[in-house]
């Protein structure tokens, strides 16, 4: 069991390092007239995904990625500076607060939980089971499963958040 966990962790670390290395190698040179995103901007989302698979704890993974993202906003410019580290921690604390006080973010945050609640109601009432019973005779191969998922994505498109929740839960 420990060997399996170590293998999984090692494979995740190798994939993480490879993606970061590819991003660093493919970074374009920044000139005064063009602004590019630094290669390390891929680290927080990639870290979230890898940690979520390894720990099976999504909230912990997101928290670590937020801290990492906050530190990456200031540390690369002066990695040995205590003030850069403290500024990164300040960003880590205040960015989520700024997001939670932004009216557009609040609109999204108030829209998504009722969608999750409705999905749970549909699951409990047997709605998804009925949809799947209708679709299963049509799904014979991997391609037909992908086509059915794509079709469900088109049929149940309300917006991007609810679409992912509804189609992801049902398929």
C-alpha positions as CSV (number, residue, x, y, z in Angstrom):
1,X,0.0,0.0,0.0
2,X,2.8,2.4,0.9
3,X,4.6,1.6,-2.3
4,X,1.5,2.4,-4.3
5,X,1.2,5.8,-2.6
6,X,4.9,6.5,-3.1
7,X,4.6,5.6,-6.8
8,X,1.5,7.8,-7.1
9,X,3.3,10.7,-5.4
10,X,6.4,10.3,-7.4
11,X,4.5,10.1,-10.7
12,X,2.5,13.3,-9.7
13,X,5.8,15.1,-8.8
14,X,7.3,14.1,-12.1
15,X,4.3,15.3,-14.1
16,X,4.1,18.5,-12.1
17,X,7.8,19.2,-12.7
18,X,7.6,18.3,-16.4
19,X,4.7,20.7,-17.0
20,X,6.4,23.5,-15.1
21,X,9.7,22.8,-17.1
22,X,7.8,22.9,-20.4
23,X,6.1,26.1,-19.4
24,X,9.4,27.7,-18.4
25,X,11.1,26.6,-21.6
26,X,8.3,27.8,-23.8
27,X,8.1,31.2,-22.2
28,X,8.6,34.0,-24.7
29,X,11.0,36.8,-24.0
30,X,9.3,39.8,-22.6
31,X,10.0,43.2,-24.2
32,X,8.9,46.6,-23.2
33,X,6.0,46.8,-25.6
34,X,4.5,43.4,-24.9
35,X,3.3,42.0,-21.7
36,X,3.2,38.3,-21.2
37,X,2.1,36.1,-18.4
38,X,5.0,34.5,-16.5
39,X,5.5,30.8,-16.9
40,X,4.9,30.2,-13.2
41,X,1.3,31.3,-13.4
42,X,0.5,27.7,-14.2
43,X,1.8,26.5,-10.8
44,X,-1.2,27.3,-8.6
45,X,-3.9,25.6,-10.8
46,X,-1.6,22.7,-11.6
47,X,-0.7,22.3,-7.9
48,X,-4.4,22.3,-7.0
49,X,-5.2,19.5,-9.4
50,X,-2.2,17.4,-8.4
51,X,-2.8,17.9,-4.6
52,X,-6.5,17.1,-5.0
53,X,-5.6,13.8,-6.6
54,X,-3.0,13.0,-4.1
55,X,-4.8,14.1,-0.9
56,X,-8.4,13.7,-2.0
57,X,-9.0,17.0,-0.1
58,X,-10.1,19.7,-2.5
59,X,-10.3,22.5,0.1
60,X,-6.8,21.9,1.4
61,X,-5.5,21.8,-2.2
62,X,-7.2,25.1,-3.1
63,X,-5.9,26.7,0.1
64,X,-2.3,25.7,-0.7
65,X,-2.7,27.0,-4.2
66,X,-4.0,30.3,-3.0
67,X,-1.0,30.7,-0.7
68,X,1.4,29.7,-3.5
69,X,-0.3,32.1,-5.9
70,X,-0.1,34.9,-3.4
71,X,3.6,34.3,-2.8
72,X,4.3,34.0,-6.6
73,X,2.9,37.5,-7.1
74,X,5.9,39.0,-5.3
75,X,8.7,36.5,-4.6
76,X,10.0,35.9,-8.2
77,X,11.1,39.6,-8.4
78,X,13.1,39.4,-5.2
79,X,13.2,35.9,-3.7
80,X,15.5,36.7,-0.7
81,X,13.6,39.7,0.5
82,X,11.5,39.5,3.6
83,X,9.3,42.4,2.3
84,X,8.5,40.5,-0.8
85,X,7.5,37.4,1.3
86,X,5.3,39.6,3.5
87,X,3.8,41.3,0.5
88,X,3.0,37.8,-1.0
89,X,1.3,36.8,2.3
90,X,-0.6,40.1,2.2
91,X,-1.8,39.2,-1.3
92,X,-2.7,35.7,-0.1
93,X,-5.0,37.1,2.6
94,X,-6.5,40.1,0.8
95,X,-7.1,38.6,-2.7
96,X,-9.8,36.2,-1.4
97,X,-11.3,39.0,0.6
98,X,-11.4,41.3,-2.4
99,X,-13.0,38.5,-4.4
100,X,-15.7,37.9,-1.8
101,X,-16.5,41.6,-1.7
102,X,-16.7,42.0,-5.5
103,X,-20.3,42.3,-6.6
104,X,-19.9,40.1,-9.7
105,X,-18.2,37.4,-7.7
106,X,-21.0,37.5,-5.2
107,X,-23.6,37.1,-7.9
108,X,-21.8,33.9,-9.1
109,X,-21.4,32.7,-5.5
110,X,-25.1,33.1,-4.9
111,X,-26.1,31.4,-8.1
112,X,-24.0,28.2,-7.8
113,X,-25.2,26.8,-4.5
114,X,-28.9,26.6,-5.6
115,X,-27.8,24.8,-8.7
116,X,-26.0,22.2,-6.5
117,X,-29.1,21.9,-4.3
118,X,-31.3,21.3,-7.4
119,X,-28.9,18.7,-8.7
120,X,-29.1,16.9,-5.4
121,X,-32.9,17.1,-5.5
122,X,-32.9,15.7,-9.0
123,X,-30.6,12.8,-7.9
124,X,-32.7,11.9,-4.9
125,X,-35.9,12.1,-6.9
126,X,-34.5,9.7,-9.6
127,X,-34.3,12.2,-12.4
128,X,-30.7,11.4,-13.4
129,X,-31.4,7.7,-13.2
130,X,-34.3,8.1,-15.6
131,X,-32.1,10.1,-18.0
132,X,-29.4,7.5,-17.9
133,X,-31.9,4.7,-18.4
134,X,-33.0,6.4,-21.6
135,X,-29.4,7.0,-22.8
136,X,-27.8,3.7,-21.9
137,X,-29.3,1.7,-24.8
138,X,-27.8,4.3,-27.2
139,X,-24.3,4.2,-25.7
140,X,-22.3,1.3,-27.1
141,X,-18.8,2.7,-27.4
142,X,-16.5,5.3,-25.9
143,X,-17.3,7.7,-28.8
144,X,-21.0,7.3,-28.4
145,X,-20.6,8.1,-24.6
146,X,-18.6,11.2,-25.5
147,X,-21.2,12.2,-28.1
148,X,-24.0,11.7,-25.5
149,X,-22.1,13.8,-23.0
150,X,-21.6,16.6,-25.6
151,X,-25.3,16.4,-26.5
152,X,-26.3,16.7,-22.9
153,X,-24.0,19.7,-22.6
154,X,-25.8,21.4,-25.4
155,X,-29.3,20.5,-24.2
156,X,-28.8,21.5,-20.6
157,X,-26.8,24.7,-21.2
158,X,-28.1,27.4,-18.9
159,X,-24.7,28.9,-18.2
160,X,-21.1,27.6,-17.8
161,X,-21.3,26.8,-14.0
162,X,-24.7,25.0,-14.0
163,X,-23.8,23.2,-17.2
164,X,-20.7,21.7,-15.6
165,X,-22.6,20.7,-12.5
166,X,-25.6,19.2,-14.2
167,X,-23.9,17.4,-17.1
168,X,-21.0,16.3,-14.9
169,X,-23.3,14.9,-12.3
170,X,-25.6,13.1,-14.7
171,X,-22.9,11.6,-17.0
